[in-house]
Amino acid sequence: MFTLITLPYDRAALEPHMSQETLDFHYGKHHQAYVDNLNKLVAGTDFETASLEEIIRQTAGSQDKAAIFNNAAQVYNHDFFWQNLRPADSTKEPGEKIASAISQAFGSLDSFYVQFKETAMSQFGSGWTWLVKDGDKLAIMKTANADNPLAHGLEPLIAVDVWEHSYYVDYRNRRADYLDAVLRHLLNWEFIENRL
């Protein structure tokens, strides 16, 4: 049985950039629904005792297992998203290791923010934007719907949800403002650097 992860902070801890109301809906309802659906879909199958990562890798691209993939990937994506955020009042700058890697790949931290935001803004409809590790290189990628880097043999470092439910309560249709808030105020650089 899969369970909803416990947030590493209080539901109001991301304010004023992300409200408790958003977390009540996004985490408490949307994320919980993916967990519940996944448990129903894998009950009595070999996937019941597999990890999310195993399920994603084994079901990616399989038409007859699309529902399992979509729900497992969305559980994983949301788990990752919540963990790569930190309370607004404790935001720190990137550590030396991740700052150096980002500068090498994108020119500077500000250039990374610009490129990441442009990629996220170009995602038509629902999906995710990621900073990924591809061998010893960093890259920004976007995925539609539940798709994620694991399905493409890549290691995620940052996940930002660009489904409308992730920002509509606080930002309405202003995806750009939501992205600025997440990138500049809420990223948990310690979590990100530990994955590098």
PyMOL commands that set and color helices and strands:
alter all, ss='L'
color gray80, all
select helices_A, chain A and resi 20-42+46-49+52-59+63-83+88-90+96-106+109-121+149-152+164-166+168-171+175-186+189-194
alter helices_A, ss='H'
color red, helices_A
select strands_A, chain A and resi 127-134+137-144+155-161
alter strands_A, ss='S'
color yellow, strands_A
deselect
rebuild
show_as cartoon
